[in-house]
Amino acid sequence: MLKLAIIGCGAAVEDLHVPPLLKLARSGALRVTALVDNNPARSAKLRREFPAARFFGSPDEAYSADPVDLTLIASPPGLHIKHGLAAFGSGSHVFTEKPMVTNVNDADCLTAAANQAQRVLAVGLPRRFFPHVAEVAALVARGELGDALTFTYREGGPYDWPVASDAPFRREISGGGVLMDKGVHALDTLDQIFGAAEIIRSDDDSLRSGVESNARVELRYPQRNVRGMLQLSWDQVLNNGLWIYGSRAEISLGLDDIGVYRRRAPGGEWREIRATASWPATLAAANPKRVIPDGYYDCIFLQWVSVIREIEHGEAPAVDGLKATRVIRTIEAAYQNSKPLDLPWLSAPERTALKANHWRAAI
């Protein structure tokens, strides 16, 4: 039974991780022994789910009190590097919420610390368990869509996450806005399908006092000769989904039903296909039961199983430090090359003011 510490007891843990952790605790796979947060009220709320866990105000206090086998890091992204290094220093494995960190230097540092400590570093990007994404990635790898692929990926809607502070809107803590939030998931999906990315162009609407609500990024994937556009929004409902266009076939992936994608010959009729990709759902060393996830929460549970299987059996996690670093490198390059997003509905003076006050204008 793994002893688990949770650093950061906010909405991510409450909404996403409590159900799989309770299920794994009932099976005897782990036990939550430490809840770490500088806000006692948040820790107290979680203790109702994990009554045997002890409260701590800092990771150092938790690691000094009792050995920890695995740490879930769900603190604000800007603190992930500090908390990850503390966990590895104590001898704990690490499963960190996305984004792993907020810049490439910290990503390299955390990955090196994991290697030096000979401990697992897994990153919470559960879309790696979407069956339709896994099958489309296999189609692309086999060349079934043809040559010179292009894509359009849109994901947007009003920001509605139940935040406990203003941390998501402070660049020094969050690392960025919608690109560091929704964009981490979207870019990891594109990485899963196409490989490592290069930035062609990046535009966002962030001013000096905050983070971006809208971003548009043009990307190149040289490994598979792919180009495309990613559009993200925190305040607009977009035509969400991923469309891939090839000389032999076209693919359409929605973001709601993770088990279905559509395929057609260029210009032909769409055909709906039910994906059958599956993953281990138990911790047995040999012949584990495999399941096809039906929704997002199933994918989070399967990611927990993947992390524990790596610790116990040496299997590779869905997203390790190297894969997560590729996404952080793409985001960092997008921010470094960012230009003001054109908002044509503004008046000419307003558009001039926006360009002058864009967050990159002061750097």
N, C-alpha and C positions, 0 to 999 in steps of 0.2 A: 504494500500500500504506500503510494507516494504521498509525502507531506507537501501540501501546496500552500504557498503564500500568495496573497492578492495585494498588489500595490496599486492603489487608486480604486476607490469603491463607488464610483459614479454610475452614470446611466449605461455605459457600455457593459459593465459587469451585470447590472440588474436586468437589463433587457436582453442581452445576448448570451451571457455565459452561465447564469444561474441554473437554467434547466439542464444543460448537459453535465454541469458539475454535480448536481444532485443525482442524476442518473448514474454517473460514474462512481459517486460515493456509495450509492446503494449496492453497486456491484462489487465493491471492495477494491476498486482500482486506485482511489486516492482519498485523501481526507484534507479538508481545508483547515489549516492549523493557525494561520495568521492573517489578519486583516489590517492593512497599513493605509492610513489616510491622515492628513492633517486636520480633517473635519470629523470629529467624533460622531456627529449625527449620521453621516453617511456610513461609517463603519457599523454603528448600532443598527441601522436599517438592514444591512447585510447579515448581521449576526442572527437575526431571526431565522434565516435560511441555514446558517452554519453555526449552531449554538455552541459547539465545542471550540470554535476559533477564539483566539485572544486578540485584543486590540493593541495596536502599536502606532505611535505617531511618526515613526521613521523606519526605513528598511533596516538600518543598523541595529535598532532596538530589537526588531523581529529576528534578525539573523543571530544576534547575541543570545537571545533567550532560548532558541531551540533550532536544531539543524533543519534545513528546508531542502527538499529534493527538487522541487519545481516551483518557479515563480511566474505568475501571470502579471504582466505589466500593462496596466490600463490607465496610467496617469496621463496628463497632457503630453503630447508628442515631444515638446521641447525638453521634457524630463526623462525621456526614455533612455538616453545615453547614460545619465547618472545612475538611474535605477538598474539598468542592465549591467553596468560594470560592478555595482555593489552586489548584485545577485551572483555573477560569475566569481567575484572575489570570495564569496561565502561558500562556493562549491555547488551552487544551485544551477540546474538547467533553467532555460528561459523560454517562455512563450509570450511574445509581446504583441499587443494590439497594433493595428496599422495606424499611421505609417511607422515603420520600424524606428526611424529617427527622422530628423528634418534636413540633413545635409549629408553629402558623400563622405566627408571626413569622419563624421560620427559613425556612419555606416561601416566604413573600413575599420574603425577602432573597435566597434562592438563585435564585428565578425572575427577580428584578430583575438579579442579577449575570449570569445567562445572557443576558438581553436587552441589557444594556450591553456585554457582550463579543461579542455577536452570535455566540453559540455554541449548539449543541444541548444541551438538558437533557431527557433521556429517563429514565423510571423503570421499574424492572423489575417489572411486574405482568403476567406472561404469560397470565393467564386471559383477557385481552382477545382472545386468539387461540383460545379454545375455540369450536369451530364451533357447538355447541348454544346457547351464550350469545349469540353474534352473531345467530343466526337468531331466537331468542326476543326479543331486543331489537328486531329489525325488525318482528316480529309486534305487539309492544306499541306501537311507533311508528305503525303503520298502524291501530291501534284494533281489531285482530281479536279481542281477548279480551273486549271490551266495556267497561263503565263501572265506576267505583268499585272498582278492583282492590285486593285484599288479598294478602298473602304471608306465608309462614313460611319462614325460612332457618335451618337448623341445621348446625353443623360442629363436631365434637368427637371427641377420642380422646386416649389417653395421649401426653404430650410425649415425643418420641423423637429430636429433632434432635441430632446429634453435636456438642455445644457444646465449644469449646476453653477457655472461661472461664465465670465466673458473670455475665457482662454481660447475658444475656437476663433475668435475675431482679433486676436493679438498675434501679429506675425512672429514676435520673439518667442512665443510659447507654442503656437500651433504650427509654425513653419510656413503657413500660407492659408489661402482660403479654399475655394471649391476645387482647385487643382490638387491640393494636398489632401482633400477629403474624398470626394467622389473620384477625382482623377487617379488616386492610388489604385482603386479597384479597376477602373477602366484601363489604365496603362498596364496593370498586371495581366488582365485578360488579353490585351493585345500582345503582350510579351509571351504569354502562353501559346498563342496561335502563331505569331510571326517571328519571335526572337527579339534580340536587342534593337532598340530604337535609336534614331537620330532625329534631332529637331531641324525642321526646315524653317518654320516661322512660328512665333508665339505672340498672342495678343491677350490682354486682360484689362479689366476695368477698375483695378485697385488704385486708390489714391494713397497719399502718404500716410494718412491716419488710420488705415485699416488693411483689410485683405480683399482679394477679388471675389466677387459674386458670380462673374461670368468670365469664361476663358475659351479661346479658340486656338488649337494647336495643329499645325500641319507636320506630319511625321513621315519618315522614311525608314523602312526595314530592309537593309541591304542584303541580309542573309537570304531572303526569299524574293527580293526585287519587288517590294510592296511599298505603295505610297497611299496616304489617306489623311483624313481630317477628323479631329476629336473636338466636339463642342460640349461644354459643361456649364451648368447654371444652378445657382441657388435661388433664383427668383423667377424663372420662367419655366413653364411646362413645355418641354420639347417633344419632338417625335422620337421618343426614346427607343434605342436599339442599335444593333450593329448590322450593317449591310456590307457584304464582300462581293466584289464583282470580278469575275475571271473570264477568260476566253471560252472556257468549256461549261462553266456553271456559275450561278449566283446563289448566295446564301443570305438568309435573313434570320437574325437572332433577336428575340425579345428579352426583356429584363425581368419579366414577371413569371412566366411559365418556364422554369429552368430545364424542363424535360423535353421541349419541343423546339425544333427549328424548321425552317422552310428552305426548299431548294428548287431551282428551275434552270433549264437551259436559257441562255441569254434571250430575253424577249418572250419566253414561253410561259406556260402556266405554272403557278406555284404548287408545290407538293409538300404537304406537312409530314414530317418524319419524327417519330418518337425515339429519343435517345435512350440507349441502354447501358451507358458507362456506369460502372459500379466500383465501390471501394470497401475495404474491410470495416466492419462495424463492431467487431469484438477484438479482444486482446490475445486470443489464442495464437501461439507461435506458429502452428501449422494449420492450414486449411481453415482460416477464419471465415465466419459468415460474412458475405458481401451483400451490400444493398445499393439500390439506385435511389439517391436522395430525392425527396418529393418537394422540398422547399428549403428556404434559407436556413432555418433552424436545424434541419437535418444536416446541412453542410457544416454548420458550426460544430455539431456533435462529431461528425466524421473527422473534422480537423483535430479535435481533441484526441480522438482515437489514434490518428496519425502521429501526433506528438508523442503520446505514450508508447506507441509501437516503436518509434525511433529510440526512445530511452531504453526500452526493455529488450528490443530485438535488433536494433541497429538499422532499421529501415529509414529511408529518406523521407523527410517531411514534405508536405505539399509546397511550402515556400521556406527556404532557408535564407541565411544571410546574403548569399551571393545573388539569388534571384531578387530578393528585396532591394539590394543595392542597385541593381540595374534600373529598377523603377525610380528610386530616389535620384539616380544620376540623370534620368530623363527629365524629371521634374525640376531639378536644379538647373539643367541646361535651359529649360523653358523659361524659368524665372530670370536667368542671366540674360536671355535674349528677348525678354518681353517688351512689347510696344503697346501703346494705348489702343484699346479695342475701339474700333469705329462705331459710334452710336449715331446713325444718320438722322434720327428723329430729334436730336438736339439742335438748337440754333447754332449758327456759326460761332458767336462769342462763347457759348457754352462748350462747344467742342474744342475751341482753342484753350479755354481754361482747364478742361479735362487733361489735355496733353501736357500742359504746363505743370499740373499737379499730380501727374501719374507718379506712382511710387518709385519707378526707376529713374525719373528725372532728377531726383536728388542724390543719386548714387554716382 
